[in-house]
Amino acid sequence: MAVYRKILWLVTAALLVGLGFWLETVMPSQGWAQWDGKRWQVVAKSWAVLWRGWPLAVSGALVGFSGRYAELADALARREPDPTRRRELEQIAAACRHVPAHPARTFREALQSFWFIFLAINPSLTAAAGRFDQYMYPLYRQDVDAGRLMRDEAVELLACLRIKDMQLNRVSGALNRKKNAGLAKWHNWTLGGQTRDGRDASNELSYLLLDAALAMPVPHHTLTLRVHAGTPDDLMLKALEVVGPHPALPRAPAKAKP
């Protein structure tokens, strides 16, 4: 649960205000850190204050990490002969320069921001994405309404996210390798369920995550569908369709109350 709460905190901060806001506004105002012209330095005077400043270390590392990816994508784009692939690399570089330091402006950037944060939390194999279709939906809807994103493009991006999760592995000692035999990760994405006032919470992104699992039938990440009396029949049928190629997907615990 502690790992899940940290992921949720960082994802929310990155999507809404950007981690740069924490670095540039909150930390200096609290006297926890200062800019020395090259990098942020912790200037807390006690361990208690330093512990409260843990987001500085994580945020600063993530902003630097994404910047290195932006530089790499730029370098690859400059020597890429295929124009389509070159545009993709330029788009990747632009996204990595913007997030997670700043709020995501598009669904693509939201996914990129999420992934950097998820990498920072790992190698905890019990890290979960929480109610992914809820906090990612606003930017998905915004892009679709603006004509910037087609349904098939969204499914492709979500399928790529499945591939990226499959690439993660843990090599931290013989005991952990034995415990995690078969590459079990428990990286779970939760779909559907209810809102606080008891309404059905599923949305178009709930369906697209299931479509991505069909398009990319790899074991991870796993999906859990929250089921209640008002769960749409077509969502249940889509989930059952996914169970065919994915014997363990999606899990569907009953959920009687929000």
C-alpha positions, 0 to 999 in steps of 0.5 A, spaced: 500 500 500 505 504 501 508 503 494 501 504 491 500 511 495 507 514 492 505 512 485 498 515 486 501 521 489 507 522 484 502 521 478 497 526 480 503 531 482 506 530 475 499 530 471 496 536 474 502 541 476 508 537 473 514 535 478 518 542 476 512 545 480 515 542 487 522 543 485 521 550 483 516 553 488 514 548 494 521 546 496 525 553 496 519 556 499 519 551 505 527 552 506 528 545 504 532 546 498 536 551 493 538 552 486 546 552 486 546 554 479 547 547 476 543 542 480 538 542 486 541 541 493 538 539 499 539 544 505 534 541 510 537 542 517 534 536 520 533 529 519 525 530 520 525 536 515 529 532 510 524 526 510 519 531 508 523 533 502 523 526 499 519 528 493 525 533 491 530 527 490 525 523 486 522 529 482 529 531 481 532 525 479 526 524 474 526 530 471 534 529 469 532 522 467 527 524 462 532 529 460 537 524 458 531 520 454 530 527 450 537 527 448 537 520 446 531 521 442 534 527 439 540 524 437 537 518 434 532 522 430 538 526 427 541 520 424 534 517 422 533 516 414 526 514 415 521 520 415 516 517 419 520 514 424 524 520 425 518 524 426 516 519 432 523 520 435 522 527 435 515 527 438 518 522 443 524 527 445 519 533 445 514 529 450 520 527 454 523 534 455 516 536 457 514 531 462 514 529 468 517 536 469 511 540 467 503 537 466 502 533 461 498 536 455 496 530 451 494 523 452 501 521 449 505 525 454 500 523 460 503 515 458 510 518 458 509 521 465 506 515 468 511 510 465 517 515 468 514 515 475 513 507 474 520 506 473 522 510 479 518 506 483 520 499 481 523 494 482 518 493 487 514 487 484 507 489 487 507 496 484 500 497 482 497 503 477 491 503 481 485 506 477 488 507 471 482 509 467 480 514 471 486 519 472 488 518 465 481 519 462 481 526 462 487 527 457 484 521 453 478 525 452 481 531 451 485 529 445 479 525 442 475 531 442 480 535 439 481 530 433 488 529 435 488 522 437 484 516 434 482 510 437 486 505 434 492 510 436 490 510 443 490 502 443 497 502 440 500 506 445 496 502 451 499 496 447 506 499 447 505 500 455 504 492 456 510 491 452 514 496 456 512 493 463 514 486 460 521 488 459 522 489 466 525 484 470 528 483 477 535 480 478 536 482 486 539 475 489 537 468 488 531 468 493 528 474 490 529 470 483 526 464 486 520 467 489 518 471 483 519 464 478 515 465 472 516 473 472 510 474 476 510 482 477 503 483 480 503 490 476 496 491 476 491 496 473 484 497 475 478 498 471 471 500 472 468 500 479 463 506 481 464 513 483 463 516 490 456 517 489 455 510 486 455 511 479 458 506 474 465 509 473 467 505 467 469 509 460 471 509 453 478 508 456 476 502 460 474 498 454 481 500 450 485 497 456 481 491 454 482 492 447 490 493 448 490 486 452 487 483 446 492 486 441 498 485 445 496 478 449 502 478 454 502 476 461 503 483 464 501 488 466 495 484 469 488 487 469 482 487 474 475 489 473 471 492 478 464 489 478 458 492 481 450 491 479 451 497 474 457 494 470 455 495 463 453 488 459 458 490 454 464 491 458 463 484 462 462 481 455 469 485 453 472 482 459 470 475 458 473 476 451 479 478 454 479 472 458 480 467 452 487 468 450 489 471 457 486 465 462 488 470 468 485 476 465 481 480 467 480 479 474 473 481 476 472 482 484 465 484 486 464 491 488 457 492 491 459 499 494 463 505 492 
